[in-house]
Each structure stands twice: as C-alpha cells, then as structure tokens.
C-alpha cells in the first residue's frame, strides 16, 4: 500500500509539471494579477524564493544590485515570497511594503508554497524539470536560487548560502547573457 501511495504521489507531482519551459507558466503577482511568464521570454532569469524574516533576507539588496547590473542585457530576477519555512509576513501587502524598504524594482509574486503538495506550478517546474538529477528536489530553505536560460530551462541551482552577487553566480549569469 505504501508503495502504491508513493507511486501515486510521484505521478501526481510529475503530471502537474506540464510546461516544457518556464515561459509557458503564469503566476499571481504581488498585487494579485495573473502574470504570464511569457513576458520574460528570451531573458535570463534568476528565480528566488524569499522571506522577510530570514537570516538571508539582506540578500534582497544583492538581488536588486544584480538585477540593475544586468537588466539591460536581458536579465531579470523573479522573487517568490513563501511562508513554507515560517519566516514570511502574513499578507502580500505587508510583503510588498517590506520590500519597498529594499527599493525592489524586479517583479515580486504573491506569497505561495514552494514545497510540498500545494507547491505552486513555477516551483513544480523548477524542482522537477531539470535534466540534471542533482538540481531536482524540494527547496530546502528561503533564498534558494534557480538560474533559467533564455529558452526557459533550469541551468543551475544555488543554495541559500550563495549570495546573488557571488562570483560564480555572476559568472554563470554572464555566460548566459
């Protein structure tokens, strides 16, 4: 029975990842509007799950700096707040106001789950679609990063401890630009 349930869960998880690339998906932005990710088609994308009350929250500053540095070359950061690790504010309005203190200009999305059964579609794609097994699997903590190429494919994954302005991450972005 346990094996059957595990197989069913795996099938449900994989079946829900129907997009062949990130740009085929959409997500609700921080203001509650549906935003097709096709808006970013052809760009190099850094997707980050964020939280306002995390030890890594100061990475917002580096995320904005990297976005400003490369946006004119076809790069964008997408911030996905999540309370999966119990460190996010309780409403999208509070999150937006908090991020205004960091002067965030890159797109922010509505708070949503990035782990587990209720994982939102973008994170289903990110955590299940990579051709490299080492890049698959659940998000382990806030500020985990996924680098996506201009074709919408996951190219690299970085743990929370890697700042957005880490030399290796910047080098990887530059190679894709």
PyMOL commands that set and color helices and strands:
alter all, ss='L'
color gray80, all
select helices_A, chain A and resi 2-15+22-24+37-40+59-73+92-100+121-128+133-135+167-176
alter helices_A, ss='H'
color red, helices_A
select strands_A, chain A and resi 26-28+34-36+44-50+75-81+107-109+145-148+154-158
alter strands_A, ss='S'
color yellow, strands_A
deselect
rebuild
show_as cartoon
